[in-house]
Amino acid sequence: MHFVYVLFSFKFNRSYVGMTKNIKQRLSEHNSKKNTSTKAFVPWEVVYTEEYNTQAEARIREKYLKTAAGRRWRRNNIRPRGATE
């Protein structure tokens, strides 16, 4: 299985979208500052996941969630508890 995930940094009020086969391991990598895009905003929490059968399907959804329309969808459908507007 392949997963699309949304991380949220409550400390910085930032989100990040990615895909992986192992969410737990990937979150650990983000919080260990192994990812250039996310290391400045540690700590991260997983606030949303979707599961796909193929990597291609997951990649399509990940790319959508990173667009302006996808950001609007995330803002309207994913509410990290404790996040500020």
C-alpha positions as CSV (number, residue, x, y, z in Angstrom):
1,M,0.0,0.0,0.0
2,H,1.0,3.6,-0.6
3,F,0.0,6.5,1.6
4,V,-0.5,10.2,1.0
5,Y,-0.1,12.1,4.2
6,V,-0.4,15.6,5.6
7,L,1.9,16.7,8.4
8,F,1.3,19.7,10.6
9,S,3.8,21.6,12.7
10,F,1.8,23.2,15.5
11,K,4.8,25.2,16.6
12,F,5.1,27.0,13.2
13,N,1.5,26.5,12.0
14,R,2.8,24.9,8.8
15,S,1.7,21.8,6.8
16,Y,3.5,19.5,4.5
17,V,2.1,16.9,2.0
18,G,4.0,13.8,1.0
19,M,3.7,10.1,0.1
20,T,5.3,6.9,1.5
21,K,4.9,3.2,2.0
22,N,5.6,3.5,5.7
23,I,4.1,6.5,7.5
24,K,5.7,5.9,10.9
25,Q,9.2,5.6,9.4
26,R,8.7,8.7,7.2
27,L,7.4,10.8,10.2
28,S,10.6,9.8,12.1
29,E,12.7,10.9,9.2
30,H,10.9,14.3,9.0
31,N,11.3,14.8,12.8
32,S,15.0,13.7,12.6
33,K,15.6,16.6,10.2
34,K,16.6,14.3,7.3
35,N,14.3,16.2,4.9
36,T,15.5,19.6,3.7
37,S,12.0,20.9,3.1
38,T,10.8,20.2,6.7
39,K,13.8,20.3,9.0
40,A,13.2,24.0,9.9
41,F,9.7,23.3,11.2
42,V,10.2,20.3,13.6
43,P,8.3,18.8,15.3
44,W,5.7,17.4,12.9
45,E,2.5,15.4,13.5
46,V,0.5,13.3,11.0
47,V,-2.9,14.9,10.8
48,Y,-4.3,13.2,7.7
49,T,-3.7,10.1,5.6
50,E,-5.1,8.4,2.5
51,E,-4.3,4.9,1.3
52,Y,-3.8,3.9,-2.4
53,N,-3.1,0.6,-4.1
54,T,-0.4,1.9,-6.4
55,Q,2.4,4.5,-6.2
56,A,1.0,6.2,-9.4
57,E,-2.4,6.8,-7.7
58,A,-0.8,8.2,-4.6
59,R,1.5,10.5,-6.6
60,I,-1.5,11.9,-8.5
61,R,-3.3,12.7,-5.2
62,E,-0.1,14.1,-3.6
63,K,0.5,16.4,-6.6
64,Y,-3.2,17.6,-6.4
65,L,-2.9,18.4,-2.7
66,K,0.1,20.6,-3.4
67,T,-1.8,22.8,-5.9
68,A,-3.8,25.9,-5.0
69,A,-7.0,23.9,-5.3
70,G,-5.5,21.2,-3.1
71,R,-4.5,23.7,-0.4
72,R,-8.1,25.0,-0.4
73,W,-9.3,21.4,-0.1
74,R,-6.9,20.8,2.9
75,R,-8.0,24.1,4.5
76,N,-11.7,23.2,4.2
77,N,-11.4,19.5,5.1
78,I,-8.5,19.0,7.5
79,R,-8.6,20.7,10.8
80,P,-5.6,20.0,13.0
81,R,-6.8,20.4,16.6
82,G,-5.1,23.4,18.1
83,A,-4.1,25.0,14.8
84,T,-4.5,28.7,14.3
85,E,-6.1,30.2,11.2
